[in-house]
Amino acid sequence: MEIQKAEYIISAPRQELCPTDGKKEYAFIGRSNVGKSSLINMLCRHKNLAKTSATPGKTMLINHFLINGEWYLVDLPGYGYAKRSKQEIEKLERMIKGYIAKRDVLQNLFLLVDVRLEPQKIDLDFIQWLGETGIPFAIVFTKADKLSKGKVAQQTAAYRRKLSETWEELPPFYVTSSETGQGRTDILDYIDYCNHNS
């Protein structure tokens, strides 16, 4: 699949205010500074579709982008940003989990993980919650250009081993780089497959 057109539609403070046209949605989430906006822009080949920021934790709303007039790419707020108040963090968590758990048109959640880091408790807890809630998701390793190929393979294998401790069946995973475009075709093909088979 190729993205011909990507247009910003709406930023909603909660899932009840998201689009109601019934189009399928694919959401992207990850810890602050994982490279989410850069990945979305790379997928859409659009420099400033999702706002990238030097300040982590900028995305505070559920952002919908209509792709090829057919489906939505959804940019969710990053989680785990320490410089927020406890109240803000709880409000954000309610908004994120409310969207993920209640959104019928959500086909798949792409959970972004920095390939350079060891498995983080906050991500593993989130993955656990996704499993318990029964949400289909895939893991997207970001920033692969920052490591050698061998190190990337090592890191992703370690992550899969960690997940295998609690998961019988592992989710799909993709290795990406916003700099080189690595993983773009794989993710878009997966979305295309889901669009036609779900």
QUIRA-V238127 format. One line per field, one symbol per residue. ss: DSSP state (2 for helix, 1 for strand, 0 for the rest). phi: phi as a letter, one per 30 degrees, with the letter a starting at -180 (. if undefined). A space follows every 50 residues. Layout:
BEGIN
ss=???
phi=???
END
This chain:
BEGIN
ss=00000111111100222000000011111110000222222222000000 00000000000111111000111110001000000222222222222222 22000111111111000000222222222222200011111102220022 222222222222220000000111100000000222222222222220
phi=.cddbbbdcaccdaddcdecdiddbbcbbldeidjdddddddechbebdc ddbdcdiddcbdccbdchicbcccccddcidddcdedddddddddddddd dcdddddaccccbdddcdeceddddddededddiddbbccdcidddbded dedddddddddddddbcdcdddbbcbbddcieidddddddddedecbb
END
